[in-house]
Amino acid sequence: MEQLLEALEARNPWWTSGAVSKEFASETKRPEFPKLLDELDEKRITTIYGPRRVGKTTLMYQLIEHLLKKGTEPKRLIYISLEDPSFEFQENLLQKIFELYQKFVIKRPLSESRDRVYVFLDEIHYLDGWEKWLKKYFDMKLPVKFVVSGSSALLLQKGLREFLVGRSMEFKIMPLSFWGYVKIKAAASKKDLSKLETIRKRLNRHPFTITKLHSTVKQDLLEWESHRQFLENCFLEYVERGGFPESFETPNLTRWYEKLTSDMLKKTIFRDITQAYGIKSPKNVERLVLFLAEEGGQTFSTSSISRNLDIDRATLASYLTYLSDAFIISEAPLFAKSSEKRLRSNKKLYITDSGLRNALLLDFDILHKPKLGLVVESIVHNHCKQLFGEAYYWRSASRYEVDVVVSSNGSIIPIEVKYKDKIKKKELRGLARFLRSFNTKTALVVTKGKFGCEQGLVFIPIWLFLLT
């Protein structure tokens, strides 16, 4: 028990120093931070989930730092990482920690405490039976606010659904959007973004429609053009490095790719997924990830991948679910009028972050390769999925195709990605066929730099579209 107490004291240095080290709580805040602050006043459990390296732990430290600055007594803030080796192989771990905490830290039972205690439990899904333990303490109505995190959506949501319905508010944290990346980049270079903030707010003032997007951009076109070079440069970096915040702390690209592959292959696949689902052949999961990184953006059936990789079809389907659960891949179903057709049709599969895709393939030269177009398409897909909740693709029986289809306020929005400026009419036949098939009047073409409107097609540069 003494060693456990020493480990707790070491992991909570603010108990004596009264402050969080800047090494753990960076000054740059994610867009989700204000919402998480508001949740601190709520009784319900706050659940933060998302992939590794996305900044969940940093958010927890930033919340602790905020509470300390607001005057919260340091010993009423406790942080525990459930993947910390110091806490491994401990039976009834949280029970022991709470007993030690009450006896030696706050020196009174929680039931007698007048002030709220904030308990931060990082990567909680590593603890067997976490959901039962959390429900037990939550239902005791103690003056305790729980903030928990995890890197497995499936395991977290299963526990929340079975034991903590109505007791938790969930926050999904993904790699930074392009706008999030731009803001950090601007802050680092001390670039004033106030004018860009103003026109971006106008861009996002109304419900998303293609015509409103075009008219709003046209209204502020001169202002947009003044920021063009900076945004184009940011976009090229975003393609190459991806949206994980730690990228800014690792300027060397080789070192950054090493960090990403270490976490996603060694930790996510060979530890997280393998342990969670009892996988006997993690090497096959690794082969699948590398295959999808190389071929992502194309339509696949499980049977075709099964043949390519010589993996049993049912096993492969499970692997795809696990990788989606771990936020490594994202699926785009077929856009169809019939839900039955949508379910049984092939899907497009993407790696969820361009930097991760490049790191997995050690692709240091993606900006000059033919597959750049597919990588840009994956960025548009991931952006649309975050923006609209779901993103589809469309393909007709005669194999006409549209890269991305979304729905906004009851309207269908077809989007074709052409990362170039000289676009031939025949390259947009898929959009033309879609407009006729679904009786839709406008479509969006995401380009390298072209802006304009021609016969119902709105052309918009990628660096501008990603600011929506």
C-alpha positions in Angstrom: 0.0 0.0 0.0 2.9 2.3 0.7 4.3 1.9 -2.8 0.8 2.7 -4.2 0.6 5.9 -2.2 4.1 6.9 -3.4 3.0 6.3 -7.0 -0.1 8.4 -6.4 2.0 11.3 -5.0 4.4 11.1 -7.9 1.6 11.3 -10.5 -0.1 14.2 -8.7 2.8 16.7 -8.1 0.4 19.6 -7.7 -0.5 18.2 -4.2 2.8 19.8 -3.1 3.7 22.2 -5.8 0.2 23.6 -6.4 0.7 23.7 -10.2 0.7 21.5 -13.3 4.0 21.4 -15.2 3.9 23.2 -18.6 5.3 19.9 -20.0 1.9 18.3 -19.4 -0.6 21.2 -19.9 0.3 23.1 -23.0 -1.0 26.6 -23.5 -2.7 25.7 -26.8 -6.2 24.6 -26.2 -8.3 22.4 -28.4 -11.8 23.6 -29.6 -13.4 21.2 -27.2 -11.8 22.7 -24.1 -14.5 25.3 -23.3 -17.3 22.6 -23.5 -15.3 20.4 -21.2 -14.9 23.3 -18.8 -18.7 23.8 -18.7 -19.1 20.1 -17.9 -16.9 20.4 -14.7 -19.9 22.0 -13.0 -22.2 19.1 -13.9 -22.7 16.0 -11.6 -22.7 13.5 -14.5 -19.5 11.7 -15.5 -17.5 13.4 -18.3 -16.2 10.8 -20.8 -13.5 11.8 -23.3 -12.7 9.3 -26.0 -10.7 9.2 -29.2 -7.5 7.7 -30.7 -4.0 7.8 -29.2 -1.9 10.9 -29.5 -5.0 13.1 -30.0 -4.6 15.0 -26.8 -7.0 13.4 -24.3 -4.4 13.3 -21.5 -3.4 16.9 -22.2 -7.0 18.0 -22.0 -7.2 16.4 -18.5 -4.1 18.2 -17.3 -5.4 21.5 -18.8 -8.7 21.0 -16.8 -6.7 20.3 -13.7 -4.6 23.5 -14.3 -7.8 25.5 -14.8 -9.2 24.3 -11.5 -6.0 25.1 -9.6 -6.0 28.6 -11.0 -9.6 29.0 -10.0 -8.7 28.2 -6.4 -9.5 24.5 -6.1 -7.5 23.0 -3.2 -4.7 20.9 -4.9 -5.4 17.8 -2.9 -9.0 17.7 -4.2 -7.6 16.9 -7.7 -6.5 13.4 -8.4 -5.2 12.0 -11.7 -4.7 8.2 -12.4 -3.6 6.6 -15.6 -4.8 3.1 -15.8 -2.0 2.1 -18.3 0.7 3.3 -15.9 2.9 0.3 -15.0 2.9 1.4 -11.3 -0.8 0.4 -11.1 -0.6 -2.9 -13.0 -1.6 -6.2 -11.4 -3.3 -4.5 -8.5 -6.5 -6.2 -7.4 -9.3 -3.8 -6.5 -7.1 -1.0 -7.6 -9.5 1.9 -7.5 -10.9 0.7 -4.2 -7.4 0.7 -2.7 -6.6 4.1 -4.2 -9.8 5.7 -2.8 -9.1 4.2 0.7 -5.5 5.6 0.6 -6.7 9.0 -0.8 -9.3 9.4 2.0 -6.9 8.3 4.8 -3.6 9.9 3.8 -4.4 12.7 1.4 -7.6 14.5 2.3 -7.7 12.7 5.7 -11.4 12.3 6.0 -14.1 10.2 4.4 -15.5 11.6 1.1 -19.0 11.3 2.6 -17.9 14.0 5.2 -16.3 16.3 2.6 -18.0 19.6 1.9 -16.0 20.4 -1.1 -16.1 18.5 -4.4 -13.2 16.2 -5.4 -12.3 15.9 -9.0 -11.1 12.4 -10.1 -9.5 12.1 -13.5 -9.2 8.4 -14.8 -7.1 8.2 -18.0 -7.5 5.1 -20.3 -10.1 3.7 -17.9 -11.0 0.8 -20.2 -7.7 -0.9 -19.2 -9.3 -1.6 -15.8 -11.5 -4.7 -15.7 -14.9 -3.9 -14.4 -14.4 -0.2 -14.5 -18.0 0.5 -15.4 -19.4 -1.3 -12.3 -16.9 0.5 -10.0 -17.8 3.8 -11.6 -21.5 3.2 -11.3 -21.1 2.2 -7.6 -19.3 5.4 -6.6 -21.5 7.6 -8.8 -24.7 6.2 -7.2 -23.3 6.8 -3.7 -23.9 10.6 -4.4 -20.5 11.5 -3.0 -19.1 15.0 -3.7 -17.0 13.6 -6.6 -16.8 14.7 -10.2 -15.4 11.9 -12.5 -13.7 12.7 -15.8 -12.6 9.6 -17.6 -10.9 8.9 -20.9 -10.3 6.0 -23.3 -9.0 5.0 -26.7 -11.6 2.3 -27.4 -15.0 3.5 -28.5 -16.5 0.0 -28.4 -15.3 -0.9 -24.9 -16.2 2.5 -23.5 -19.7 2.7 -25.1 -20.5 -0.9 -24.1 -19.8 -0.1 -20.4 -21.7 3.2 -20.6 -24.6 1.6 -22.3 -24.9 -1.3 -19.9 -24.2 0.4 -16.6 -24.0 4.2 -16.9 -27.0 5.2 -19.1 -28.0 8.8 -18.3 -25.0 9.2 -16.0 -22.4 10.3 -18.6 -21.8 13.0 -21.2 -19.4 11.8 -24.0 -16.9 13.9 -26.0 -15.3 12.4 -29.1 -11.8 13.9 -29.7 -10.3 13.4 -33.1 -7.2 14.7 -34.8 -7.3 18.4 -35.4 -9.5 19.8 -38.1 -7.7 22.0 -40.7 -8.9 25.1 -38.9 -7.6 23.8 -35.6 -4.2 23.2 -37.3 -4.2 26.7 -38.8 -4.9 28.3 -35.5 -2.0 26.5 -33.8 0.3 27.3 -36.7 -0.7 31.0 -36.6 -0.1 31.2 -32.8 3.4 29.7 -33.2 4.3 32.2 -35.9 2.5 35.1 -34.1 0.3 35.6 -37.1 -2.9 37.7 -36.5 -5.9 35.7 -37.5 -8.6 38.2 -36.4 -9.7 39.1 -40.0 -9.6 35.5 -41.0 -11.7 34.6 -38.0 -14.3 37.2 -39.0 -14.8 36.0 -42.6 -14.7 32.4 -41.4 -17.6 33.2 -39.0 -19.6 34.6 -41.9 -18.8 31.5 -43.9 -20.3 29.3 -41.2 -23.1 31.6 -40.2 -25.8 29.8 -42.1 -26.8 26.2 -42.5 -24.5 24.6 -45.0 -25.7 24.9 -48.6 -23.6 25.0 -51.8 -25.2 28.3 -53.0 -24.6 30.0 -49.7 -21.0 28.8 -49.6 -20.4 30.3 -53.0 -22.1 33.6 -52.4 -20.4 34.1 -49.0 -16.9 33.3 -50.4 -17.5 35.6 -53.4 -18.5 38.4 -51.0 -15.2 38.2 -49.1 -13.0 37.0 -52.0 -10.4 39.7 -51.8 -9.9 39.0 -48.1 -9.7 35.3 -48.7 -7.0 35.9 -51.4 -4.9 37.9 -48.9 -4.7 34.8 -46.7 -4.3 32.3 -49.6 -0.5 31.7 -49.4 -0.5 31.1 -45.7 -3.5 28.7 -45.9 -2.1 26.8 -48.9 1.2 26.3 -47.0 -0.7 25.1 -43.9 -2.6 22.7 -46.1 0.5 21.1 -47.6 1.9 20.6 -44.1 -1.5 19.2 -42.9 -1.4 16.7 -45.8 2.1 15.6 -44.9 1.9 15.7 -41.1 -1.8 15.1 -40.3 -3.8 16.6 -37.4 -2.4 15.0 -34.2 -1.4 18.0 -32.0 1.9 16.5 -30.9 3.1 17.0 -34.4 3.9 20.6 -33.5 6.3 19.4 -30.8 8.1 17.2 -33.2 9.3 19.3 -36.2 11.5 16.5 -37.6 9.3 14.5 -40.0 11.2 11.3 -39.6 10.9 11.4 -35.8 7.2 12.3 -36.0 6.4 9.3 -38.3 8.3 7.1 -35.9 6.2 8.3 -33.0 3.0 7.7 -35.0 3.9 4.2 -36.1 5.1 3.3 -32.6 1.7 4.2 -31.1 -0.5 2.9 -33.8 1.3 -0.3 -34.6 3.0 -1.3 -31.3 0.5 0.1 -28.8 -2.8 0.2 -30.6 -2.5 -3.0 -32.6 -0.1 -5.2 -30.6 -1.4 -4.2 -27.2 -4.8 -2.4 -27.2 -6.6 -4.4 -29.9 -4.9 -7.7 -29.2 -5.6 -7.6 -25.5 -9.2 -6.2 -25.8 -10.3 -8.8 -28.3 -8.0 -11.7 -27.7 -6.5 -11.6 -31.2 -4.0 -14.5 -31.8 -2.4 -13.1 -35.0 -1.8 -9.3 -34.5 0.6 -9.5 -37.5 -2.5 -10.0 -39.7 -4.1 -6.8 -38.3 -0.9 -5.0 -39.1 -0.9 -6.3 -42.7 -4.5 -5.2 -43.0 -3.7 -1.6 -41.8 -0.7 -1.3 -44.2 -2.9 -2.6 -47.1 -5.6 0.0 -46.3 -3.0 2.8 -46.0 -1.7 1.9 -49.5 -5.1 1.3 -51.2 -7.3 3.6 -49.1 -10.0 5.6 -50.9 -11.0 2.7 -53.1 -14.1 0.5 -52.8 -13.6 -2.9 -51.2 -15.6 -6.0 -50.4 -14.5 -8.1 -47.4 -14.2 -11.0 -49.8 -11.7 -9.2 -52.1 -9.5 -8.1 -49.1 -9.8 -11.6 -47.7 -8.4 -13.0 -50.9 -5.7 -10.4 -51.1 -4.4 -11.0 -47.6 -5.4 -14.6 -47.2 -7.4 -13.9 -44.0 -10.6 -15.6 -43.2 -13.6 -13.4 -44.3 -15.4 -13.5 -40.9 -12.1 -12.7 -39.1 -11.4 -9.9 -41.5 -14.8 -8.3 -40.9 -14.0 -8.4 -37.1 -10.6 -6.8 -37.7 -12.2 -4.0 -39.7 -14.6 -3.4 -36.8 -11.7 -3.3 -34.3 -9.7 -0.8 -36.4 -12.8 1.4 -36.8 -13.3 1.2 -33.0 -9.7 2.3 -32.4 -10.2 5.2 -34.8 -7.6 4.0 -37.3 -9.9 3.6 -40.2 -13.1 5.3 -41.4 -15.8 3.8 -43.6 -17.9 5.4 -46.3 -21.0 3.4 -47.2 -22.7 3.6 -50.6 -25.2 6.5 -50.9 -28.5 4.8 -52.0 -32.2 5.3 -51.8 -32.6 1.9 -50.3 -31.1 1.2 -46.8 -30.9 -2.5 -47.7 -28.7 -1.7 -50.8 -26.6 0.6 -48.7 -25.9 -2.1 -46.1 -25.0 -4.9 -48.6 -22.9 -2.7 -51.0 -19.1 -2.4 -50.9 -17.6 0.4 -48.8 -14.8 2.8 -49.3 -12.2 2.6 -46.5 -9.8 5.4 -45.4 -7.1 5.9 -42.8 -8.5 8.5 -40.5 -5.4 10.8 -40.6 -3.2 11.7 -43.6 -0.1 11.9 -41.4 -0.8 8.4 -40.0 -1.2 7.1 -43.5 2.1 8.6 -44.6 3.9 7.3 -41.5 2.6 3.8 -41.9 4.0 3.7 -45.5 7.1 5.8 -44.7 5.8 8.0 -47.5 8.0 11.2 -47.1 7.2 12.4 -50.6 3.4 12.2 -50.8 3.2 15.8 -52.1 4.8 14.8 -55.3 3.2 11.4 -55.9 0.1 10.4 -58.0 -1.7 9.1 -54.9 -1.8 12.7 -53.5 -5.3 13.0 -55.0 -6.6 10.0 -53.0 -5.0 11.4 -49.8 -6.7 14.7 -50.3 -10.0 12.8 -50.9 -9.5 11.1 -47.6 -9.1 14.5 -45.9 -12.3 15.7 -47.4 -14.1 12.5 -46.4 -12.9 12.8 -42.8 -13.8 16.5 -42.6 -17.3 15.9 -44.0 -17.8 13.0 -41.5 -16.9 15.3 -38.6 -19.0 18.2 -40.0 -22.2 16.2 -41.1 -22.0 13.1 -38.9 -21.8 10.7 -41.9 -20.2 10.8 -45.3 -21.0 8.4 -48.2 -19.8 7.8 -51.7 -22.0 7.1 -54.8 -21.5 4.8 -57.7 -24.1 4.0 -60.4 -24.7 0.7 -62.1 -22.8 2.0 -65.1 -19.9 2.9 -62.8 -20.3 6.7 -62.7 -19.0 7.8 -59.3 -19.0 10.7 -56.8 -16.3 10.9 -54.2 -18.4 12.1 -51.2 -22.1 12.6 -50.6 -23.5 14.2 -47.4 -26.9 15.4 -46.2 -27.4 18.8 -44.7 -30.8 20.1 -43.4 -32.6 17.7 -45.7 -30.6 18.6 -48.8 -28.2 16.2 -50.6 -24.8 17.6 -51.3 -22.6 15.7 -53.8 -18.8 16.5 -53.6 -16.1 15.6 -56.1 -12.5 16.1 -55.2 -10.2 17.2 -58.0 -6.9 18.4 -56.5 -5.9 20.4 -59.6 -7.1 23.5 -61.4 -7.4 22.3 -65.0 -10.4 20.0 -64.8 -11.9 18.5 -67.9 -15.6 18.2 -68.4 -15.4 14.4 -68.7 -13.9 14.2 -65.2 -17.2 15.5 -63.8 -19.5 13.1 -65.6 -20.2 11.4 -62.3 -21.5 14.6 -60.8 -23.7 15.3 -63.8 -25.2 11.8 -63.6 -25.8 12.1 -59.9 -27.6 15.5 -60.4 -30.0 13.8 -62.9 -30.5 10.7 -60.8 -31.4 12.5 -57.6 -33.0 15.6 -59.1 -30.4 17.9 -57.5 -29.5 21.2 -59.0 -26.0 22.0 -57.5 -22.8 20.1 -56.7 -19.5 21.0 -55.2 -16.0 20.4 -56.7 -13.1 20.7 -54.3 -10.1 22.0 -56.2 -6.5 22.9 -55.7 -7.1 26.6 -56.2 -9.9 27.2 -58.6 -13.0 29.2 -57.4 -16.1 29.8 -59.4 -19.5 28.6 -60.5 -20.4 26.9 -63.8 -23.7 25.3 -64.7 -24.6 24.4 -61.2 -21.1 23.3 -60.2 -19.4 25.3 -57.5 -15.6 25.1 -57.6 -13.9 25.9 -54.3 -10.2 25.5 -53.2 -9.5 22.7 -50.7 -7.8 25.1 -48.2 -11.1 27.2 -48.1 -13.5 24.3 -48.1 -11.8 22.8 -45.0 -12.6 26.0 -43.1 -16.3 25.2 -43.2 
